[in-house]
Amino acid sequence: APRWALAHKFPAEEAVTRVRAVEWQVGRTGAVTPVARLEPVFVGGVTVSNVTLHNFDEVQRKGVRVGDTVVVRRAGDVIPELVRVILERRPAHTEPLELPQRCPVCRSEVLKPEGEAVARCTGGFSCPAQRQEAIRHFASRLAMDIEGLGEKLVAQLVESGVVSSPADLYALSAEQLQSLERMGEKSAANLIEALERSKRTTLPRLLYALGIREVGEATALTLARHFGDLDALIEAARKEPGQVERVPDVGPVVAAHLHAFFAAPAHRELISRLRAAGVSWAPFEARPADLPLAGQTFVLTGTLPDMSRQEAQEALTALGAKVSGSVSKKTRYVVAGEAPGSKLDKARELGIQVLDEAGLRRLLTASRR
């Protein structure tokens, strides 16, 4: 990327349509998000009929009302975006939108904390929408990785009352699953097997799966490395939040969310139930400075023959390495598979050592000795 070069982009294609309705959706963390339902319009190569308005502040800033004629586009030629309202075409007697005082799903109170853009349902796990999203997140590939437990199946389990907590998943029987729509004997058996496989996990995956606000994959790994054990993290989060704040890349906001999560008896009970169901994770016994690949940065590119990118990343981070998405002078190794792309070219330009899958496995084996 030469510094003298400029990239000129064509402006995104725009189209005009009408707002038919605005609905409020509730997410995993209780965030109440306005979504505009549009008269379908073809823009940027696809037909757009829904567009998120992000939060109530955005609704007020753009002045969106039901019945308005609006301009839409695909931001970055990908995500549908409502650009602006054409005020001169606004029908008479339209009303400004108001933030709902009650959750549209469970009727719990909706609160918008001062200084935050997002309003949230206060229902927690008693709200079916939050419960469903929390369970779907728990089962996702980067969390507990329960293969076959998709969005529609989770919805069925929650709506039928069979599952109201992630721990309930491990009490499911093949007979219960077979009673659901589109679940035959083979599908039910496969899901039971996937649930059993997921019981052996890692501490970072578990922390991410619990759905604690602001705790993503990277933060979960950092916390696991620092505390080494879940009980030590819970103890610090509940009684010494200042100790949590001293963790690299973890500030007062994340520490407050961790404190609130682990202070709730329902969440501690969930962890106890998971343990009782046989879910286990190995403690992180070594600290980052003690790990054999500590301080080394790796970049993965292309498709490895027998190892998924997630498996390679977990193997490297478990040994203290940092896995980055871009190549720089600080990169120690680039692991290249099939169709590696420009990262491999940059590695060669910078003289960075390149490993194939066999080389990576040899390095991992030697580092574990």
N, C-alpha and C positions, 0 to 999 in steps of 0.2 A: 504494500500500500504506500506508494511514493507520496511524500508530503505535498508535492506540488500539484497533485491530481485533484480534480473536482468531479463529483458524481452528480449528474443532473437527472432528476426523476420526473416522469410525466405525472401530472396531478391525478389523484384517484378519480375514477369515474363516479359521477353523482347521479342520483335519480330522485324524483319527487313522488311522494305517496301520502297517505292519510293515516293518522293514528286512530285505530278503531277502539282501543281500550288500553288501559294500563293496569297490570296485575302486579301484586306484591309476592315475591317468592322468599322462602325462608331457607337459609343454608345451614351447614353443619354447626357453625359457631353462633347461630341465631341471627345472623345478619339478614335484615329485611331489605330486599333489593327490588326496586321498581323495574318492570320489564314492559316495554311498549309493544303491543300487538298491532301490526301494520297491515294495510291492504297489500297483498303480495306484489313485489316489484322486482324486476330483473335488473341487477346492477353488478358490474364487475364479474360477469360470467356465472352468477348464481341468482336464484330467486330468494329474496329476503322478506320474511314475514314477522320476525321478532328481532328486537334490539334492546340490549340492556341499557338502562339509564344510570346504572352504577349506585347512586345514592340520592337521598332527598335533596341535598345541596345542589347536585347536578340538575335535578328536575327544576328547582327554583332558578338556577342560573340561566338555563335555556328557556324557561317559561313554557314548558310543554303542557298542553291540555288535551283531553280527549276530543277528537274532531278536528284537531289542527292538521294543516297541510305542512309537511316537513321535507327537508332535504336529507337523504341518507347516502352513505358511501361505505365502502369496506376499507377500514383503516389499515394501511399497509397491504392493501389488496387481500386482506384476510378477515378481519373481525368487523361485522356490521356495526356502524356507528351512526347515531342521529346527529347531524351537523348543526342544523338550525331550524327554527320555526319560521314559516312565511307568514308574518303577522297580517299582511294585507288580505290574506285568504282565510283568516280565522272566522268561523261561523259566529253569529250572535249568540249570546246567552251561554257561552262556555264558562265553566267554573275552574278556578285554579285547583290543582291537585293538593291534597292534604296528606300528611304522614299519618298512617293508621295508628290509633291509640291502642288497638288490640291486635294480637297476632292473627293473621287471616287463617291460620291452620288450627291453633289450639285455644285462641282467645285470651292468652296470657297478655300481660301488659307489655307494651313496646316502649323501650327507653332509648334515648339518644344522649349518651354521656357528653358532658361539656368538653369541647375541644376535639371531639371525634366526628367524622363525617358519616359514620355508619350507625344506623339505628338497629337495635337488637331485641329479639323476643326474649323475655325473661323466663320462659317455660322450661329451658334446659331439656333434659331427657324426657320430661312429661309431654313435650311437643313432638308429635309424630314426625314432622318434617325434619327436625334436628336429629331425632333418633335414627331416622332412615339414612340421612346423610352421614351420620357418625359411624353407623355400621358399615355402610358402603366404603367409607374411607378406611376403616379398620381392616377390611378384607382386600384392599387395593394392592396392586403389584409391589409397590415400594414399601408397603406396610407389612401385613401378615401374609400377603400373597396367597390368598385362598382362591385357587383356580376354579372357575365355574360359578362363583358367587357374584353375579352381575347385578346391575341396577334393578332390572325388572324382578329378579328373584328376591332381592332384598326387600323391594316394595311389597311383594306378596307375603313374605314372612312377617313384616311389620304390621301390615294391614290385617292379617289374620290373627294377630296377637300372639303368635308362636314365639317371636323374638322381640324382646324389648331392650336388650342390652347385648353388647358384643360377647359377653360370657355365655349368653343363651345359645349362641351358635354351636358351642361344643357339647350341648346337651341334645342336639337334634338327632332324630333317629331316621333310618331309611324309610320307615313307614310314614312318618310325618312329611317327609319330602315328597314321597310318591303321591300324596293327596293333593299336591299343588298342581297348577296348570302346567302342561308341557314338561312334566317331570316323570319320566319312566323309571323302571327299575335300574337300568344301567346308569342313567344320569344321576340318580340318587346315590348309588354306590360310589360313583366317581367323586361326588361332592363330599361324601363321608371320608373318603381316602384323602382328599385335599385338606379337609379340616384336621385330620390326624397329622399330615405332613407339616402343617403350619404350626403345630404345637412346639416344634423345635425352632426357635427363632434367635435373634440377637437383641441385645439391649437397645441399640439405636433404632432398630425396626419397631420394637415394642413402644418406645417413647413416641416415635412418629405416629404409630397406629392409634395411640390413645387420643390423638386429636387435640392436644393442648394448644391453645392459641399462641401464635407466633413461633411455635416449635416445628420447624420443617426438618428435612433430612439432615442438613448440615448442622443445625443447632442440636439435634438429637445426638448426632455423632460426637459433637464437642462435649456435651453434658456427660455422655457415657464414658468418654475418655477421662474426663476430669474426676468424676466421682467413682467410676469403676463398678458401682453396684447400685441397683435401684433403691434399696432401703436407705443408703447413704444420701442419695439425692432427695428422697422424700423427707428425710429428717432435716436436711439443710433448708429445703424449700419451705417447710412448715415453720421452723424455729429460728433459722438464721438466713433470711433472704439476702443479707449483705454478703454472705459467703458465696451465694449463687452469682451475685453481680460481679464477683472477682474472676469468674470464668471468662476466658477470652471470647470476645464477640457476643457476650450475653450482658445486656444492660438492665436497668431498673424495670423497664416495661415487661421484658420476658420473665424476669424474676418475680414480678407481681402476678403474672399469669400462672407461673408454676406454683406460687404460694396459694393462690385461689383454687387451683385445680386439686392439689394434694391436701388442702385443708378441708375439702368437701368429703364428708363420710361416704357418700355414694361412690365417689371415685376410688377411695381406698378399698371399699367393699368390692368394686369391680376387679381390682388387682388381686384381691384375695380369692375371688371366684375363678379368675383365670388360672391362678396357681393350683387351685383345687381341681380344676379340669385337666391339669397335666401340662399346661403351657409353661415352658421353661426357656431360660436364656442364660448363656454363660456370662459371668462377670468379666469386665475389662480389668485384668490384673495388672497390666503395665500402663504406665503413663506415657504420653507422646514422646518425651525426651529419651525414654528407655527403649523405645521400639526400634527395630533394625532399619526401617526405611524412614525414620523421622527426619524431617527437613528436606526430603526429596519430592519433587513435583513430577507427576506423570500426566501425559495426555493420551487419551484413547481415541483412535480414529479407524473407521472402516468396520467391517464385520469379521469377528474372529470365528474360526471354523467350529470349535467345540465349546467355547465359553461365551456366555452372554456378556454384554457390556456391564450389566449390573453385577454379575458374579465377579468380573475382573475388578471392578471398582471396590466392591466389598473386601476382596482379598487384599488389595493394596492398602486401603484405609485401615484395615485391621492390623497391619504391620507398621502403621504410622505415616504412610505416604499421603500426600495431598494429590487429589485428582482434579486437574484443571480442564477447562473447556477450550483453552487457546494456548498456542505455542509461543514462548518467549525465551529470552536468554536465561531465565531462571529454571527452565524446564530441564529435568535430568534425563528422562527417557520419553520417547514417543512409542506407543504400542500400536502397530499398524496391522490391520486385517485386510480383507478384500475391499476394493473400491474406497481407498483411504481419503482421497480428496486433497485439498490444498494444505492441510496440516502437515502431511508428509513432505511436501515440497518445501515448506518453511523450515521444517526440522533439518532437512538436508542443507539448506542455505546457511543455517546457523551452526551446522556441525554437531547437532544433537544426536546421540545414539538412538537408533531405531531397533525395536524388538518385534519379532513376530510372536505368535502365541506360544510356540515352543520355548523361545527365549524368555518370555514372561514367566512361564511355569518353572523354568530352571532358576530364575531369580527368586521367585517366591519360595521355592523349596530350600534354596541356600539360605535365605533370610530367616526361615523358621528354625534352622538348626541351632 
